[in-house]
Amino acid sequence: MEKNYVKDDLKKKYDKEAEIYDKDYSTLAGNYFMWRKIKTALFLGSFKKGSRILEVGCANGPYTFELGKLGFEMTGLDLSPECIKYANEKAKKIGINNIKFIEGDAENLAMFSDNAFDGVVSFSCLRYVPNPQKAVNEIFRVVKKHNAVVLDFPNKRSPWFNYLNPWLMGGGHIHDHHYSTREANSFLQKAGFREIRVKRILFTPKSINPGLLRVMKGIDIIGEAPILNQFAAIIMCTGKKP
């Protein structure tokens, strides 16, 4: 049975945070965290400027807007109607015409035709989806043949999710799930993607004190090296549709 209550809970949460969600990325640490993900996604996906890119789970659009500024034709999709309303109003206010936001469910992208996008990205979304395989299958359907997607998952081997976040932040996100590299890879493989690659990044949380950011950047450099990167927080996966 589909876990509709999960989606209802998430919708309520992000509706309440529609006007403040992007504030986390306006800090020095939050901005660093976001751009590490964006740069890694651009490296893995090799997206060409002007490409039509779908972001699945965009909230109120912090990543979508930044990718739009880089010259991509962006469509942001999110379950929260309030986040979508806020993001569309913001896009109109600042005069960006290569971005649009649509309310929708990651598990059902029926509003898009097959092979509709040049690429798909998803940041910190699939971890909350009741059926991530169904969502990845839909992402496979809507991306064009021979093109790439970049999807991220929280690493279940990271000490941040298992120990530090509950201790420092007093608990985790509702309905959150963490995955191994093998599990993340399997989602893409089962959907039909090929040429799958994985890059594990970030030991720096976006909530870190700005005074510690320089130290944490150094830890990222060391920790993202082979072997140690098994404990990095974010698993970023790319695959191509054959």
Secondary structure, DSSP 8 states (H G I E B T S, - for coil): ---HHHHHHHHHHHHHTTTTGGGGGSSHHHHHHHHHHHHHHHHHH---TT-EEEEES-TT-HHHHHHHHTT-EEEEEES-HHHHHHHHHHHHHHT--SEEEEE-BTTB-TTS-TT-BSEEEESS-TTT-S-HHHHHHHHHHHB-TT-EEEEEEEBTT-HIIIIIHHHHHSS--TT---B-HHHHHHHHHHHT-EEEEEEEE----TTS-GGGHHHHHHHHHHHTSTTGGGG-SEEEEEEE--
